[in-house]
Amino acid sequence: MATNSFIEFRLDEAQTLADYAGISFDLQTAFEFATTILEENRKPAPNFSLSDPFMVATIIRYARAFAGGVLA
């Protein structure tokens, strides 16, 4: 059985990079959710019950990108 030790490691540049990666992920998924809503609404028989959850998820992901983000 392996024995692992925990080592505290803090690097300010890594935190900033993690913040940018989180912002990028939020904006990209907001775009994908919005695209999904548009594609669903273009179908001959759209499933309108998907619009509300995808719209809420889109707004939350988009807003999170501007709600704090990168440390100054």
C-alpha positions as CSV (number, residue, x, y, z in Angstrom):
1,M,0.0,0.0,0.0
2,A,1.3,3.4,-1.0
3,T,2.0,6.1,1.6
4,N,1.6,9.6,0.4
5,S,2.6,12.8,2.1
6,F,0.8,16.1,1.8
7,I,2.9,19.1,0.9
8,E,1.5,22.6,1.0
9,F,2.4,24.3,-2.3
10,R,1.2,27.9,-3.1
11,L,2.2,29.7,-6.3
12,D,0.4,33.0,-7.1
13,E,0.9,32.5,-10.9
14,A,-0.9,29.2,-10.7
15,Q,-3.9,30.7,-9.0
16,T,-4.2,33.4,-11.6
17,L,-3.9,30.8,-14.4
18,A,-6.6,28.7,-12.6
19,D,-8.9,31.8,-12.5
20,Y,-8.4,32.4,-16.2
21,A,-9.1,28.8,-17.0
22,G,-12.3,28.9,-15.0
23,I,-13.4,32.1,-16.8
24,S,-12.6,30.5,-20.1
25,F,-14.6,27.4,-19.2
26,D,-17.6,29.4,-18.1
27,L,-17.7,31.5,-21.2
28,Q,-17.3,28.5,-23.5
29,T,-20.0,26.5,-21.9
30,A,-22.4,29.5,-21.8
31,F,-21.8,29.8,-25.6
32,E,-22.5,26.0,-26.0
33,F,-25.7,26.2,-23.9
34,A,-27.0,29.2,-25.9
35,T,-26.2,27.4,-29.2
36,T,-28.1,24.3,-27.9
37,I,-31.1,26.4,-27.2
38,L,-31.0,28.0,-30.7
39,E,-30.6,24.6,-32.4
40,E,-33.5,23.1,-30.4
41,N,-35.8,26.0,-31.3
42,R,-35.0,25.5,-35.0
43,K,-36.3,21.9,-35.0
44,P,-39.7,21.2,-36.5
45,A,-41.0,20.1,-33.1
46,P,-38.8,21.8,-30.5
47,N,-38.8,20.6,-26.9
48,F,-39.6,23.9,-25.1
49,S,-39.1,22.3,-21.7
50,L,-35.3,22.4,-22.4
51,S,-35.3,26.2,-22.9
52,D,-35.7,27.2,-19.3
53,P,-32.9,25.0,-17.8
54,F,-30.5,25.8,-20.6
55,M,-31.3,29.6,-20.4
56,V,-30.7,29.6,-16.6
57,A,-27.5,27.6,-17.0
58,T,-26.4,30.0,-19.7
59,I,-27.0,33.1,-17.6
60,I,-25.3,31.7,-14.6
61,R,-22.2,30.6,-16.5
62,Y,-21.9,33.9,-18.3
63,A,-22.4,35.9,-15.1
64,R,-19.9,33.9,-13.1
65,A,-17.2,34.9,-15.6
66,F,-17.6,38.6,-14.4
67,A,-18.5,38.0,-10.8
68,G,-15.1,38.1,-9.3
69,G,-12.7,36.1,-11.4
70,V,-9.1,36.9,-11.5
71,L,-7.4,38.2,-8.4
72,A,-5.8,41.6,-8.8
